[in-house]
Amino acid sequence: MSLASGPSDSPRRYLPDLLTAAAETKNVLVIDGYGEPHGERWQHTEVAAARASGRKVEHIHDVKGFRPGLEPRFSDFERRLLAVFYNEDLRPEQTLVIAHSLAGVGWLSMLKKAPGLARCRAVLVGTPLRNRTGLDQINDFFPLPNLNLAELTDRLVVVGSTNDPVIHEWPEELAGKLGVHFCQIPNAGHFMPRALHGSSEQLDVGPEWAQARRAIPHGYLPYDLPSSRRPLAD
C-alpha cells in the first residue's frame, strides 16, 4: 500500500491497493447530481466502462427533485438510494459508489444515517462542503453532518476541479473536513459536457472524461475505460 501526502497538518493518507480494490469491487453504483440530463455526461461513459469490466452496475439518474427549478429533499434521495441497495442486493463491502455534486452530499449524509454504508468505496466528484451555489432550493441537503472519515481514506476520495463555477470551493475544503484523500483535475469545471456549461475554458466532460479520469488514482476506479467507446446513455 502506497502513501500520499495531504496538507502539512493532516495525517498521512493511504491510497488503496489496486489489486485489492479490483478484487473487492463487484458492483458499481453511479449517482447523478442535480441538473439537466444529457447524453454526453461522463456518467454514461463510466457506466459503460463498469459494465464492460463485468461488474454489476446501477445508475441512479431519477432522484425526485434533481432537476433545475425543483426542490430536492434528502428524504427522497435516502429512499431512492436504500431501495437500490435492498432491491439489487448490493453488499456495501463489494460496492463502489461514484456520486456527482449534490449526490455526493447526499451520500455523506447517508453515512451518518446508515454507518454500514461506509464499507462501500466511494468517489465524490465536484461535491461541495457548503451551499455556495446560490441555489436555495437545495438547502435541505445542508449542512453536512460532522464526519471524520480518516479511517476510510483508502476507500473514499474527493475529486475537484481548479475552476468549478458551481460550488465555488477547492476540493481540499471537503477532503480536509472529512480527513480523506483528494485530487484536483485542472480546468474540469463542474464536470459537465460543454453543451451544458458552454465555456471553452473548461474541459468538455463527458467527451473528455477519459482525460480527466486519469488524474484519479487507479485504486479508486479499479477498471479501465474501453479505449474506443463513445459515451452511452443507459
Secondary structure by P-SEA (a helix, b strand, c coil): cbbbbccccccccccccaaaaaaaccbbbbbbcccccccccaaaaaaaaaaaaccbbbbccccccccccbbbbaaaaaaaaaaaaaaaccccccbbbbbcaaaaaaaaaaaaaccccccbbbbbcccccccccccccccccccccccccccccccbbbbbbcccccccccaaaaaaaacbbbbbbccccccccccccccccccccccccccccccccccccccccccccccccc
